């Protein structure tokens, strides 16, 4: 720390208590200050919010990203984007259905680069959130019947990464000889 005697560096080496003592505050000094009620925050609540990052070092136009994602998601209501950094955005959806589409139907690509998305609470510093994983569906074709067990499938797929879900039976209407997870 600078401890020089010039006026521009004076006070840098002092402790907080010493600085507070130098303020020379008295009991009656606070009488002139009027405390106001803290206004309630009105307007748009932070619902259906996500944080998104385009995994690229190349420059791009944010409006091109907005347009591509609007085409991919086909939202029913307006989607508001907010640029945080060169490739980091917050995205607020107008309804739960649009949010579910964007969050659950990925992975999304923009110019052959991953668009990583995560639920966002609106309070956390966006720069502190690490977006370095993409959820993908992995299909295992023609798996013998004796291997159609969730524990066995998780063991086989361990090297892929974290397993979010394993489907050993296909949903109604789907036909095929595979399991997915």
C-alpha positions in Angstrom: 0.0 0.0 0.0 1.1 3.5 -0.6 2.1 5.4 2.5 3.6 8.5 0.9 3.2 11.9 2.4 1.7 13.6 -0.7 -1.9 14.8 -0.5 -3.0 12.4 -3.3 -1.9 9.3 -1.4 -2.8 10.5 2.1 -5.2 8.1 3.9 -4.4 4.9 2.0 -2.4 3.4 4.8 -4.9 4.4 7.6 -7.2 1.9 9.3 -11.0 2.2 8.8 -11.5 3.2 12.5 -9.1 6.1 12.1 -10.9 7.3 9.0 -14.3 7.2 10.8 -12.8 9.2 13.7 -11.7 11.9 11.3 -15.3 12.4 10.1 -16.1 14.2 13.4 -19.7 13.1 13.6 -21.9 14.3 16.5 -25.3 13.0 17.8 -27.2 16.0 16.5 -25.8 15.7 13.0 -28.4 13.0 12.0 -31.4 15.2 12.9 -31.5 16.9 9.5 -31.5 13.7 7.5 -35.0 12.4 6.5 -35.3 8.7 6.2 -37.6 7.6 3.4 -39.5 4.4 3.1 -37.8 1.9 0.7 -40.1 1.7 -2.3 -41.3 -1.7 -3.3 -39.9 -2.9 -6.6 -42.7 -2.8 -9.1 -42.7 -3.9 -12.7 -41.5 -7.1 -14.3 -40.5 -9.8 -11.9 -37.6 -12.1 -12.6 -39.7 -15.0 -13.8 -38.7 -17.4 -16.5 -35.2 -16.1 -16.6 -32.1 -17.9 -18.1 -28.5 -17.1 -18.6 -27.0 -18.0 -22.0 -23.5 -18.1 -23.3 -22.3 -18.7 -26.9 -19.2 -20.8 -26.8 -17.1 -19.0 -29.3 -14.1 -16.6 -29.4 -15.2 -15.1 -32.7 -17.1 -11.9 -32.8 -20.8 -12.0 -33.8 -23.8 -9.8 -34.0 -26.1 -10.2 -31.0 -29.1 -9.5 -33.2 -28.2 -12.4 -35.4 -28.2 -14.7 -32.3 -31.6 -13.3 -31.2 -33.0 -13.9 -34.6 -31.6 -17.5 -34.8 -32.9 -18.4 -31.4 -36.3 -16.9 -32.1 -36.5 -19.1 -35.2 -35.4 -22.2 -33.3 -37.7 -21.6 -30.2 -40.7 -20.1 -32.0 -41.8 -18.4 -28.8 -45.5 -17.6 -28.2 -44.7 -14.4 -26.3 -41.8 -11.8 -26.4 -38.3 -12.9 -25.4 -36.1 -10.1 -23.9 -32.4 -10.4 -24.3 -29.9 -8.4 -22.3 -26.2 -8.4 -23.3 -23.9 -8.8 -20.3 -20.6 -9.5 -21.9 -19.4 -10.2 -25.5 -20.9 -13.7 -25.5 -22.9 -13.7 -22.2 -26.6 -12.8 -22.1 -29.6 -13.0 -19.8 -32.9 -14.1 -21.5 -36.3 -13.4 -20.1 -39.2 -15.4 -21.5 -42.8 -14.1 -21.6 -44.3 -17.4 -20.5 -43.4 -20.7 -18.9 -44.0 -22.7 -22.1 -41.4 -20.7 -24.0 -38.9 -21.0 -21.1 -39.5 -24.8 -21.0 -38.9 -25.1 -24.8 -35.6 -23.2 -24.5 -34.4 -25.0 -21.4 -35.5 -28.6 -22.2 -35.4 -29.0 -25.9 -31.7 -28.1 -26.5 -28.8 -28.3 -27.2 -28.9 -25.1 -29.2 -26.4 -24.1 -31.8 -25.5 -20.7 -33.2 -23.2 -20.7 -36.2 -22.2 -24.3 -35.3 -21.2 -23.2 -31.7 -23.0 -24.3 -28.6 -25.4 -22.0 -26.8 -25.2 -23.0 -23.2 -28.2 -22.1 -21.1 -29.0 -22.4 -17.4 -31.8 -21.2 -15.1 -31.0 -17.8 -13.6 -32.4 -16.2 -10.4 -31.8 -12.6 -11.5 -29.7 -11.8 -8.4 -26.4 -13.7 -8.9 -23.6 -11.9 -10.6 -23.9 -13.2 -14.2 -20.1 -13.2 -14.6 -19.7 -15.6 -11.7 -21.8 -18.3 -13.3 -19.8 -21.0 -15.1 -21.5 -22.2 -18.3 -19.2 -25.0 -19.5 -21.5 -28.0 -20.0 -24.1 -28.9 -22.6 -26.8 -31.4 -22.0 -27.1 -33.9 -24.8 -29.1 -37.0 -25.5 -27.0 -40.1 -26.0 -28.7 -43.1 -27.7 -27.4 -46.6 -27.4 -28.7 -48.7 -30.3 -29.5 -52.4 -30.2 -28.7 -52.9 -26.5 -29.4 -56.5 -25.4 -32.5 -56.9 -23.2 -30.4 -57.9 -20.1 -28.6 -54.6 -20.2 -31.8 -52.5 -20.1 -31.2 -51.6 -16.5 -30.6 -48.1 -15.3 -27.6 -49.0 -13.1 -25.9 -50.9 -16.0 -26.6 -48.0 -18.5 -25.2 -45.4 -16.1 -22.1 -47.5 -15.7 -21.6 -47.8 -19.4 -22.1 -44.1 -20.0 -20.0 -42.8 -17.1 -17.3 -41.5 -19.4 -19.7 -39.2 -21.2 -20.2 -37.1 -18.1 -23.0 -36.5 -15.6 -26.1 -38.6 -16.3 -29.2 -36.5 -15.9 -31.8 -39.1 -16.9 -32.0 -42.7 -18.3 -35.0 -43.9 -20.3 -35.1 -47.7 -20.7 -38.7 -47.5 -22.1 -39.6 -45.1 -24.8 -42.5 -42.7 -24.3 -45.8 -43.5 -25.9 -45.7 -43.0 -29.7 -42.0 -43.6 -30.1 -40.7 -46.7 -31.8 -37.1 -48.0 -32.0 -34.6 -50.4 -30.6 -32.6 -48.0 -28.4 -32.5 -46.5 -24.9 -31.5 -42.9 -24.3 -30.1 -40.9 -21.5 
